[in-house]
Amino acid sequence: MNELIRHLEDSKSAKRRSAAKNLRKLKDGKAGPALLIALKNEVEDPRTWETQYQMVMALGECGHKDALPYLVELSGRPFEATMVYMAIGDAIVRLSRSQPNDVSAVFDLISTGNEMLIDGGLRAIAMLRLVPSASEITRLVEFVERYELNHYLRFWILAAAPGWDGQKLEQFVASSAASTRQDMAQAATLAQEKKYKTWRPL
């Protein structure tokens, strides 16, 4: 791991990105401080957005809670590459949890109106297989129901749904099965069968 941390300071962005990607897989909290320093340097160059994305994701995966205030600050900055917002939203939900199924941070993301931030937060809920309270499930379903059938924001709610219950949710899942997006229809079918799938996001 020490070698990967050293590579975060490499002069080549591809090398820094590869190091961040591998640290993301390791999920070792000891890498957190170095990743945070590296990210603060990286965000100064808008051309390296893919490297920024991987560094943010690594911070979330390794559970470095000290990065949370900085990530919240970043969430309000302008990024030309909006994929960075998705990573920030994902990491904020991961790092904000005060207990295993805490999804409260996603509602703060929803209040921003930034759909890529929101998408990242919903993705974290699905990837971590979090089970919110009944009222939170209703709020989340009511939020994504406002979007048309094939809208990407609906997808991660469907991916998270196998572990959830509720009449509102069941109606949402049933209607989503008619989506013309193959991944959406598949996620809806799996939700009806109460089967999780291991999705592989970027």
N, C-alpha and C positions, 0 to 999 in steps of 0.2 A: 504493500500500500504506500509506503514512503516514496517509492519511485514514481507512482502515479501522482502523488502530491507535488513532487518536484516538476513533473511534466505540466502542471497547471501554470507554470511560469515560462514555459517554452515560448520561443519567439514565433513559432508557427501555430496559427489558429487551429489547424486540423489536429495537431498534437495535443493542444489544450482541450479540444472538444472530445477527443478519444479518451483522455485521462478522466474527464468529468463523467463521460458515459460509463466507464468502468467503475468509477467510485459510486455512481448511482446504483450499479448492480450489487456492489459489496454491502451497501447500506450500513457502513461503519460510521458511527457518530464522531469518531476521532478525526475524520476528514473534514468535519464541518467548518472549523475556524479557517482552514486554508481555502476551502471552497468559497467562503464568504469574502475573503480578501480578493481572491481571483475574480469573483463576479463584479466586485466594485470597480476593478480595473477594466474588465471586459465590456461593461455597459457603455464605456466612453466611445466605443467604436461600433456604430450601427451596422457595419458590414458583417460583423461576426455574430449575427443574431442566433445562428444555429448553436454556436458554442455557449452563448448566454442561456439559451433554452436548456441545454444539457446541464449546465452548472446550477441553474435554479431547480431543476428536477432532482439533481443529486442532493441538494440541500434538503429538499422535502423528504426524499427517500432515507437519508441518513438521520433524520429527526433532529436537525440542529435548530432548536427553538430560538436561540439567540439571533438567528437570521430574520425572525418574523417582523420586527419593526422596520427593517430595511426593505423587506419584500412588500410590506404594506405601502411604504413610501414609493417604491418602484411602480406599484399598481396604478398610481396616479400620474405617472410620467408618460409623455408621448413616445410610443414605439411605432416606427414605420412597419416593422415586421410584427404583425399582431399575434403570431404564434408564441411570442415571448409572454404575452398576457396569459395564454393558456397554461404555460408552465407556472407562472406566478400564482394563478388561481388554484391550481393543483397543490402547490407547496403550502399556500396559506391555509387551506383546509387541513392538510396533514399536520402542520405545525401548531395549529390553534386548538387542537383537541385537548380538553381537560379530562376527558374520560373516553374510553374506546369508541363509543358511538356518537360522540359530539359532532354535530353537523352545523352548529350555530354560525360558524364563519361563512357558510355558503349564502346565508341570508344577507350578510353585509356585502358580499360580492354582487348579489342580485340587485341590491339598492344602488350600485354604481351605474347600472345600465350598460356596462361593457360586456357584450355577449361572449367575447373570447375569455375574459376573466371568469365569467359564470360557467362557461363550458369546462374550463379547467377544474373549477371547484366541484362540479357535478361528476366529472371524470374521477376525481379522487374518491368521492363517495362510492362510486361503482367499483373502482379498482380495489379499494380497501374492504368492500362488502359490508359497509356500515349499515346499521338498521336504526333509522331515526324513530322518534316517537310517532304515534298515530297522527297527532296534529301536525307535526313537521312533514310527514309523508303527504298529507292532504295539501299543505301549503306548496310543497314542491310540485306535486301533480298539477295543481291549479295554475301555477306559474307557467309550466311548459305547455299546458293545454292551450294557451293563448296563441301558440305558434302553429303554422300550418303543418299538415300531416307528415311531410318529409323533412321538416326543419331539423338541423343537426342538434339543437339543444334538447330535443326530446329523446335522443338516442341513449344518453348515459343514465337517464331515469329508468329506461327499459332495462338496461344492463344491470342496474342495481336492484331491480324489482323482484328477482326470485326469492329474496329473503324478507320481502315486505308483505303486508296484508292491508286490507281495507277495500270497501266497495268502490270508492272513487278511483282507487288504483286499478282495480279489476276492469272497470269501464274504460279507463285510459289504455290499458294494455290491449283489451279487445279491439278498440278502435284503431290502435297502432298496427295491428296485424294486417290491416289493409294497405299499409304503406308500400309504395312502389320501390322504395330503397331496400335492397336485399338484406343489408345488415340490420336495418330497423325491423323488418318483418321477422328476421331470424331471432333478434333479441326479444321481440314480443312473444314469439312462440316459446322460447326458453323460459320467459317469465311466467307464462301460463302453466308450464310444466314444472315450475319451481326449480329450475336447473341453472346454476351459474356456468358461465363460460369464461375461460381465461382470455380476455381481449388483449391485444398487443399494440398499444398506442406507440407513437413515435418516441 
